[in-house]
Amino acid sequence: MAERPAPGTLAEQVAAFAVANPYDALPDAVVDSVRKRVLDTVGIAIAATALPTSAAATAFAAEQGGAPQATALGHAEAVPAVWAAFVNGVLAHSLDYDDTHLPSVLHPSASVVPAALAAAEATGADGRQLVAAIACGLEICVRLGMAGYDRASGASVYFEHGQHATSICGAMGAALSVGLLSGLGADGIVHALGVAASMSSGIIEANRTGGTVKRLHCGWAAHAGVSAAQLVRHGITGPATVLEGRFGFFQAWLHGQVDHLAVTDGLGERWEVPGIFFKPYPANHFTHTAVDAARALRRRGVEPAEVVSMTLGVPGPIVHTIGEPIEVKRRPETGYMAQFSGPYAVVAGLLGGGGLAVGLDDYTDELAHDPARRHLMSLVDVVEDDRCTAVFPHQFPSILRVRLRDGTELVEAVMSNRGGSERPLTLDELATKFTDNATRVLPVAVVQDAREMIGRLEQLDDIRALLGPLRAGTGNRKMGKEMP
């Protein structure tokens, strides 16, 4: 490999952080958080094997052939690590149930965890190495996202450019994780970041008007992370100035509107990982407080038949995602489109459902077309609320105003997200979510074993002991023939 200049570029500082933080150097809170994120991500991925898009991604990966190296959930045989990472990344993001970091407004685990799991299987890494790799990959993923947070507008610059920071930054975090697990060292990790930057991508128009391509984004990010590290191992190199260079990552994606200190300030001393928000509901995170506000009205005794009109006030930057075009958001064609609909979130909360309040069974194609739900959705307007905008993006608040037939007007304000630091999910709630997700596909005994092993993840000598039984179980479903 080419010689590097003296340490000092952002990529070199990031790589130095990664190699300086093996398992023994991690704070207890970070280790605990990583265990929970693996539990959450694996459970979501298992549940997602039933989706037609998952069958498509799995079939596509299987067609590529190659050495049997790692587990692709939904496929009975091992596949190359790059394709295991791709499949599991697609699965982890497909239900919109994956965790979110604020204010970067991205979903880090759905790219980083699948890439790291695939690399751990392929390289024979143990649990301690896996935990450290995931921790460092998540940290850098979200910090790159924070670098694109514009404090003046309170919005993500990536997002405003139509870019999916989740997959763009996810590819970089995944490359760092895989680089660690592959033993590349600091210099090799710099190269891996330099290579992965040319693979990172993702646009988010599908959030607005439909299409399932967004489900692929974390799969390609995880695939890029594994591919970049493997290419470096074979001799491919990247620029040390990949992040801040004149034609680097930040210029390409953020057009120079970047906060470099967000990447390095307190790096290794102040960890972002424990503060990443878990999702209690399987929908776009912007909609969650709308669910909670409607739930609160339901607890107050509001009956759907009494409702004349509803106005959902949200932060200005998210109106485009969950409220426009309003005709589309009021009449989602699929359960997937319903996950990005503010009106649907209000109705789901008002009617109540499964899981931790509303669950996977509350976002189906059938319910999206249900006449009663469509009538209620037609009563919902989505507007900017200044009070909500002032809080965004540190939270995704909602203020729901409802007018009843008797003229009564009610207001419910939910200013912080359930699953975040102000309203955290308990371990029991996360376990409930995992069990509800995984038992849709796997026998209870297999799910319980997986939950127990993830609870002592750092003690595992071989990650294949965890993933092997999950591969066999999901693969036995004969994807493509038993889909809803």
VEXDOBA-154735 format. One record per residue: x, y, z of N, C-alpha, C, O in turn. Coordinates in steps of 0.2 Angstrom, whole numbers, plus 5000, padded with zeros to 4 digits. Layout:
<sites>
XYZXYZXYZXYZ ...
</sites>
This chain:
<sites>
500449945000500050005000500450065000501050065002 500250124997500550184997500750205004500350195009 501250245005501350275011500950335013500650365008 500750345019500250395021500650455024501250445027 500450515023500750575026500650565034500250525036 500950615037500850615045500150615047499750645043 499950575052499250575054498950645055499350695057 498350655053498050725054497450735050497050775052 497350695044496750705041496150675045496250645050 495550695043494950665047494950595047494850565052 495050565041495050495041495550455045495450405048 496150495045496750465050496550465057496650425061 496150525059495950525066495450475068495450455073 494950465063494450415064494750345065494550305069 495250335060495550265061495950255067495950205070 496250305069496650305076496150295081496350255086 495550325081495050315086494850245086494750205092 494750215080494450145080494950095083494750045087 495650095081496150045084496250065091496550015094 496150115094496250135101495650115105495750125111 495150085102494550065106494349995105493849985103 494749945107494549875108494049865113493849915117 493849805114493249795119493449825126493049855129 494049805128494249825135494249905136494149925142 494249945131494250015132493550045131493450105133 493050005130492350035129492050045136492150005140 491650095136491250105142490750055143490450035138 490550045149490049995150489350005146489049965143 489250075146488550095143488650085135488050065132 489150085132489250075125489149995124488849975119 489449955128489449885127488749865128488449825124 488349885133487649875134487249895128486749855126 487349955125487049975120487149935114486649925110 487749915112487849875107487449805107487149785102 487449775113487049715114486349725112486049685108 486049775114485349795113485249805106484749785103 485749835102485649855095485649795091485349785086 486149745093486149685089485449645090485249615085 485249645096484549615098484049645093483649605090 484049705093483449745090483549725082483049715079 484149735080484249735072484149665070483849655065 484349615073484249545071483549525072483249495067 483149545077482449535077482049565071481649525068 482249625070481849655064482049625057481549615053 482649605057482849565050482549505050482349485044 482449465055482049405055481349415052481149375048 481049455056480349475054480249495047479749475044 480749525044480649555037480749505032480649515026 481049445034481149395029480449375025480449345019 479849385028479249375025479049425019478549405016 479349475018479149525013479349505006479949475005 478949525001479149504994479849544992480149514989 479949604995480549634993481149594996481749594993 481049565002481549525005481749465001482349445000 481249434998481249374994481649394987482049354985 481549454985481849474979482649484980483049464976 482749524986483449534988483849464989484449464987 483549424992483849354994483949314987484449284987 483449314983483549284977484149314972484549274969 484149374972484649414969485349394971485849384968 485449394978486049374981486249304980486849284978 485749264980485849184979486149174972486549134970 485849214967486049214960486849224959487149204954 487149264963487849284962488349234963488849234961 488149184967488549124969489149144973489149204976 489649104973490249124977490349084984489949034985 490849094987491049054993490549064999490349115000 490449005002489949005008490349035014490648995017 490249095016490549125021490149155027490349155033 489549175026489149205031488349195030488149165025 488049215035487249205035486949255032486949315034 486449235027485949285024485349255027485049205025 484949295031484349275034483849265028483749305024 483449205028483049195023483349155018482949135013 483949135018484249085013484549035017484949045022 484448965016484648915020485448895019485648865024 485748925014486448905013486848975015486649025014 487448965017487949015018488049045011488049015006 488249115011488349155005489049195006489249195012 489349225001489849265002489749325007489149345007 490149345011490049395016489749455013489349485016 489949475007489649535004488949535003488549575004 488649475001487949465000487549445006486949465006 487949415011487549415018487449485021486949495023 487949525020487849595022487349635019486949665021 487349625012486749655008486049625010485649675011 485949565010485349535012485149565019484549585020 485549555024485349575031485249645031484849665036 485649685028485549755028484849775025484549825027 484649745019483949755017483449735022482949775023 483549675025483049655030482949705035482449725038 483549725038483549765044483249835043482949865048 483149855037482949925036482249925033481849975032 481949865031481349855027480749865030480249885027 480749855037480149865041480049935044479549955047 480549975043480550045046480550045053480150085056 480849995056480849975063481449985066481549975072 481950005063482650015065482850075068482450125067 483350075072483450135077483650195073483850195067 483650255077483750325074484250365078484150365084 484750395075485150445079484950515077484750535072 484850555083484750625082485350665085485650645090 485550725082485150755076485350745069485250775064 485750685069485950665062485450645058485450645051 484850615061484250595058484450535053484250545047 484750485055484950425051484850365055484850365062 484850305052484750245055485350205055485550175050 485850205060486450175059486550105060486950075056 486150065064486249995065486049955059486349905058 485649975055485349935049485949925044485849875040 486449965044487049955039487549925043487949875041 487749955049488349935052488349865055488749825055 487749845058487749785062487749725056488149675057 487349725051487349675046488049665043488349605042 488449725042489049715039489549685044489949645042 489549705050489949675055489849605057490249565057 489149585057489049515058489349465052489549415053 489249495046489449455040490249445041490549395039 490549505042491249505043491549455048492049425048 491149465054491349415060491349345058491749305060 490849325054490749255052491349235048491649185048 491449285043491949265038492649265040493049225038 492749305045493449305048493549265054494149255057 493049235057493049195063493149245069493449215074 492949305069493049345075492549325081492049295080 492849345087492449325093491949385095491949435091 491549375100491049425102491349485104491049545103 491949485108492249545110492449595104492349655104 492749555099492949595093492349625089492349685087 491849585089491249605086490949665089490749715086 490849665096490549725100490949785098490649835097 491649785099492049845098491949865091491949925090 491949825086491849845079491249885078491249935074 490749855080490049885080490049955083489750005080 490249955089490350015093490650075089490350125088 491250055086491650105083491250125076491250185074 491050075073490650095066490050135067489950175063 489650115072489050155074489250235076488950275073 489750235080490050305082490150345076490050405075 490550325071490850355066490250375061490150425058 489850325060489250335056488850395058488650435054 488650395064488250455066488550515067488250575066 489250515068489650575068489650605061489650665060 489750565056489750595049489050625047489050665044 488550595050487850615049487850685053487550735050 488050695059488050755062488450815059488250865060 488950795055489350845052488950875046489050935044 488350845044487950875040487250905043486850925039 487250915049486750945053486851025053487351045055 486351055050486451135050486051165056485451165056 486451185060486151215067485651275065485151285069 485851315060485451375059484751355057484251385059 484651305052484051285050483651225054483051215053 484151195058483851135061483751075057483351035059 484051075051483851025046484550985044485051015045 484450925042485050885039485150915032484750915028 485750935030485950955024485950895019485650905013 486050835021485950775017485250775014485050765009 484850775019484150765018483850825013483450805009 484050885015483850935010484050935003483750964999 484550895002484850884995484550824992484650804987 484050784996483750724993484150664995484050614991 484650674999485150615000484950575006484650605011 485050515006484850465012485550455016485950415015 485550505021486150495025486250425028486850405030 485750395030485750325032486250285028486650245031 486150285022486550235018487150265016487750235015 487250335015487850365013488350355019488950335018 488150375025488550375031488650305033489150285036 488150265032488150195034488650155031488950105034 488750165024489350135021490050145024490450105024 490150205026490750225030490850195036491350165038 490250195040490350155047490450085046490750055050 490050055041490149985040490849965038491149915040 491150005033491849995031492349995037492849955037 492250045042492650045048492549985052493049955054 491949965053491849905057492149845054492549805057 492049835047492349775044493149785043493449735044 493349845043494149845043494449825049494949795049 494049845055494349815061494349745062494749715064 493749715060493649645060494149605055494249545057 494349635050494749605045495549615047495949595043 495649655053496349665055496749715050497349705049 496449765047496749805043497249855046497749875043 497149865052497549915056497349985054496849995049 497650035057497450105056497450125049497050165046 498050105046498150135039497650095034497450135029 497550035035497050005031496350025032495950025027 496150045038495550075039495450145035494950155032 495950185035495950245031495850225023495450265020 496150175021496050155014495350135013495050155008 495050095018494350065017493850125017493350125013 493950175021493550235021493650265014493150295012 494250275012494350305005493950265000493750294995 493950205000493650164995492850164996492550174991 492650155002491950155003491550225001490950224999 491950275002491650345000491450344993490950374991 491750304988491550304981490950254980490750244975 490750224985490250174985489550194988489050174987 489650244993489050264997488550304992488750344988 487950294994487450324989486750324993486650284998 486250344989485550344992485150404991485350454994 484650404987484150464987483450444990483250384989 483050484992482550474996481850494993481350504997 481850504987481150524984480650464985480050484985 480850404986480350354987479950364994479350344994 480250404998479850425004479250465003478750455006 479250504998478750544996478250514992477650514994 478450484987477950464982477850384980477550364976 478250344984478150274983478750244980479250274978 478750174980479350134977479650104983479650124989 479950044982480250004987481050004987481349974991 481250044983482050044982482350064989482950044990 482050104993482350134999482550065004483050075008 482150015003482349955007483049925005483349895009 483249944999483949914997484449955000485049935001 484350015003484850065004485350035009485950045008 485150015015485649985020485949925018486449905020 485649885013485949825011486549845006487049815007 486449895002487049914998487549945002488149945001 487349985008487850015012488249965016488849965016 487949905018488349855021488749815016489349805018 488449805010488849775005489449815003490049795002 489349885003489949925002490449925007491049925006 490249925013490749915019491149855018491749855019 490849795017491249735017491649735011492249715011 491349755005491749754999492349804999492949784997 492349865002492849905003493449875007494049885005 493249845013493849815017494149755013494749755013 493749715009494049665006494449685000495049654999 494249744997494649764991495349794994495849784991 495349825000495949855003496449795004497049795003 496149745007496549685008496849655002497449625003 496549664996496849644990497349694987497649684982 497349754990497849804988497549874985497949914983 496849874985496649944982496649994988496649974994 496850054986496950104991496450164990496150174984 496450204995495950264994496350324997496850325000 496050384996496450444998496350465006495750455008 496850485009496850495016496350565017496150565023 496350605012495950665013495250655010494850695008 494950585011494350575008493750615011493250625007 493850635017493250665020493250745019492750765016 493750775020493850845020494150875014494150935013 494350835009494750855003494250894998493650894999 494650924994494250974989493750934985493250964984 493850874984493350834980493150774984493050714982 493150784991493050724995492250714997491850744994 492150675002491550655004491050715006490550715004 491350765010490950815012490750865007490250895006 491250875002491150924996490550884992490150924989 490650824991490250784986489450784989489050804985 489450774995488750764998488450825001487850845000 488850865004488650925008488850995004488651045007 489150984999489351044995489751095000489651154999 490151065004490551105009490151135015490551165019 489551125015489151155021489251095027488751055028 489751105030489951045035490251065041490551125042 490151035047490451045053490950985055490750935057 491551005053492050955054492150935061492350875063 492050975066492150965073491650905075491750875080 491050905072490550855074490850785073490650735077 491350775069491750705068492250695074492250635076 492550745076493150735080493050755087493450735092 492650805088492550835095492350785100491850755100 492850765105492650715110492650645108492450605112 492950635102492950565099493350525104493950535105 493050465106493350425111493250435118493350395122 492950495119492850515126492050525127491850505133 491750555123491050565123490650525117490750535112 490350465119490050425115489350435113488950455117 489150435106488550445104488050385104487450385105 488450325104488050265103487550255108486950235106 487650265115487050245120486450295119485950275121 486550345115485950395115485550385108485050425107 485750335104485350315098484650295100484550255105 484150325097483450305099483250245096483350225090 482950195100482550135098481850155095481550205098 481650115090480950125088480450085091480550025091 479950115094479450065097478950045092478549995093 478850085086478350075081478650065074479150095073 478350015070478650005064478450055058478150035054 478750115059478550165054479050215054479550215059 479050255049479550315049479550355056479050365059 480150365058480250395065479850465066479650475071 479750495060479450565061478750555063478450605065 478450495062477750485063477550465070477050465072 478050445074477950415081477650455086477150425089 477750515086477450555091476750575089476250585093 476550565083475850575080475450515083474950515085 475750455083475450395086475350405093474750395095 475850435097475750445104475250495105474850485110 475150545101474650595103473950565102473550585106 473850535096473250505095473050445101472450445103 473550415103473450365108473250405115472750375118 473550455116473250495122472550515121472150515126 472350535115471650555114471150495115470650505118 471450435113471050375114470950365121470450345123 471450375125471450355132470950405136470650395141 470850465132470450515135469650505133469250535135 469550445129468950425128468650455121468050445119 469050485117468850505110468750445106469150395105 468150445103467850395098467950415091467850475090 468250375087468350395080467650425077467750475073 467150405078466450425075466350495077465950535074 466650525083466550585085466950645082466850705082 467450615078467950665075467650695069467450665064 467750765069467550805063468250825059468250815053 468750845062469350865059469950855064469850855070 470550845061471150835065471750875061471750875055 472150905065472650945062473350925066473350925072 473750895062474350865065474950925064475150935058 475150955069475751005069476350965070476450925075 476850975066477550945066478050995064477951045062 478650975065479251015063479151025055479050985051 479351095053479351105046479651065042479451045036 480351045043480751005039480450935037480650905032 479950905041479750845040479050835037478750785035 478750895036478050895032478150865025477650835023 478650875022478850855015478750775015478550745011 479050745021479050675021478450635023478250585020 478050665028477450625031476850665029476250645031 476850725026476250765024476150785017475650815016 476650765013476550785006476750735001477250695003 476450724995475850754994475250734998475250675000 474850775001474350765006473850715003473650665007 473650714997473250664994473450594994473150544995 474150584993474450524994474550505001474350445002 474650545005474750525012474050505016474050465020 473550535013472850515016472650455013472150425015 472950435007472650365004473250325002473350314996 473650305007474250265005474050195001473550165003 474350174996474150114992474450054996474150004994 474950055000475249995003475350015010475350065012 475449955014475649965021476349995021476450035026 476749985017477450025017477350095016477650135019 476850125011476750195011476450215017476550275019 476050175020475750205026476250215032476150255036 476850185032477350195037477650265036477950285041 477450295031477750365029477150415029477250475027 476650405032476050445032475850475039475750435043 475850535039475650565046474950555047474750535053 474450555042473750545043473650475045473250455050 474050425042473950355044474150345052473850305055 474750375054474950375060474450395065474350365071 474150445064473650475068473050425069472850405075 472850395064472250345064472550285067472150255071 473150255066473350195069473350205077473150165081 473550265079473650275086472950285089472750265095 472450315085471750325088471350255088470950255093 471550215084471150145084471550095088471250055091 472150105089472550055094472749995090472449985085 473249965093473549905089473949855093473849855099 474349825090474749775094475449795096475549855096 475949755097476649765098476649805105476349795110 477049865104477149905110476649965110476750015114 476149965106475550005105475250005098474649995097 475650005093475549985086476049945084476649965085 475949895080476449845078476449835071476049865067 476749775069476849765062476149745059476049755053 475749715063475049695060474649755059474049745056 474849815061474449875060474649915054474349965052 475149885050475349925044475349865038475849845036 474749855036474649805030474349845024474049895025 474449805019474049835013473349845014473049885011 473049785017472349785018472149845022471649875021 472449855028472249915032472349985029472050025030 472849985024472950045021472350065016472250125015 472050015014471450025010470750025014470250035011 470850005020470250005024469750065024470050115025 469150065022468750125021468650165027468650225026 468650135033468550175039469150215040469150265042 469750175039470350215040470450275035470750325037 470350255029470350305024469950365025470150425024 469350355028468950415030469250455035469250515035 469450425040469850455046470450495043470550555045 470850465039471450495036471250555032471550605032 470650555029470450615025470250675029470250735027 470250665036470050715040470650755043470650795047 471250725041471950745044472250795040472450775034 472450855042472950895039473650895042473650885049 474150895039474850895042475150965040475150985034 475351005045475551075045476151085049476351045054 476551135047477151155051476851185058476351225058 477151165063477051195070477751225072478251195073 477751295074478351325076478651295082479251295083 478151275087478451245093478751185092479351165095 478551145087478851085085479551095082480051055083 479551145077480151155073480651175078481251165076 480551215083481051235088481451175091481951185093 481051125092481351065095481751015090482250985092 481551015084481850975079482550995077482651055078 483050945076482950875075483150835082483250775081 483150865087483350835093482850785096482950735099 482250805094481650765095481150775088481250815085 480650725087480250735082479550745085479150695085 479350805088478750815091478150825087478250835081 477550815090476950825086476450855091476450845097 476050895088475450925092474850915088474750935082 474350875091473750855087473150885090473050885096 472850925086472250965087471650925084471650915078 471150915088470550875086469950915087469850935093 469450915082468750945083468250895083468250855078 467850895088467350845088466650865086466550925085 466150825085465550845082465150895087464750935084 465250885093464850935098465250995099465051045103 465751015095466151075095466751075099467051125099 466851025103467351015108468051015104468050985099 468551055106469151045103469651025108469751055114 470050975106470550945111471250945108471350945102 471750955112472450955110472850915114472850905120 473350875110473850835114474450845111474550845104 474950865115475650885113476150825115476150815121 476550795111477050755113477650775110477850775104 478050805115478650835113479350795113479850825111 479250735115479850695115479650625113479150605114 480150585109480050525107480150465112480550465116 479650425112479750365115480250325112480350315106 480750295116481250255114481950295114482450275113 481850365116482450405116482650415123482350385128 483150455125483450465132482950495136482950475142 482450535134481950555139481350505140481050515146 481250465136480750415137480950345134480750315129 481450315138481850255135481350195135480950185140 481550155131481250085131481550045136482250045136 481250005140481549965145481849905141481649885136 482249865145482549805142481949755141481949715136 481449755145480949705144480549725138480249685134 480449795137480049815131480449795124480149775119 481149805124481549785119481549705118481549685112 481549675123481449595122480749575120480749535116 480249615122479549605119479549615112479349575108 479849665109479949685102480349635099480049605093 480849605101481249555098480849495097480849465092 480549475103480149405103479549415098479449365094 479249475098478649475093478949475086478549445082 479449505085479749505078479949435076479749405071 480449405080480749345078480249285078480349235074 479749285083479349225083478849225077478449175076 478849275073478449275067478649225062478349205058 479349205063479649165058479949105061479949045058 480249105067480649055070480249025076479849055079 480448965078480148935084480348965090480848995091 479948965095480049005101480748985105481049025107 480848915104481448895108482048925104482548945107 482048935097482648965094482749035095483249055096 482149065096482149135098482449145105482849195106 482249105109482449115116483249105117483549135120 483449055113484149045113484549105110485049125112 484249125104484649185101484649245106485149285107 484049255109484049315114484549305120484849355122 484649245122485149225128485849235125486249265129 485949215119486649225117486849295115487349315117 486349335113486549405112486649445118486949495119 486249415123486349445130487049445133487249475137 487449395130488149385132488549385126489049345125 488449425122488749435115489449435116489849395112 489749475120490449475121490849415123491449405123 490449365126490749305128490749245123491049195124 490449265117490449215112491149205108491449255107 491349145108491949125104491849125097492349135093 491249115094491149105087490449135086489949105088 490449185082489749215080489349165076488749175076 489649125073489249075069488749035074488249005071 488949025080488448995085487849025085487348995087 487849095085487249135085486849135079486249125079 487149145073486849155067486649085063486149095059 487049035064486848975061486148945061485848935057 485948945068485248925069484748965066484148945064 484849035066484349085063484349075055483849085052 484949055052484949045045484548985043484048995038 484548935047484248875045483448885046483048865042 483248915051482548925053482248975047481748955045 482549025046482249075041482249045034481849055030 482849005032482848975026482348925025482148915019 482148885030481648835029480948865027480448825026 480848925027480248955025480148965018479548975015 480648945014480548945007480349005004479749015001 480749055005480549125003480349124996480549094992 479849164995479449174989478849134988478449144983 478749084992478149044992477749054998477149024997 477949085003477549085009477549165011477649175017 477349205007477349275008476649305009476249275005 476549355013475849375014475649415007475149445007 
</sites>
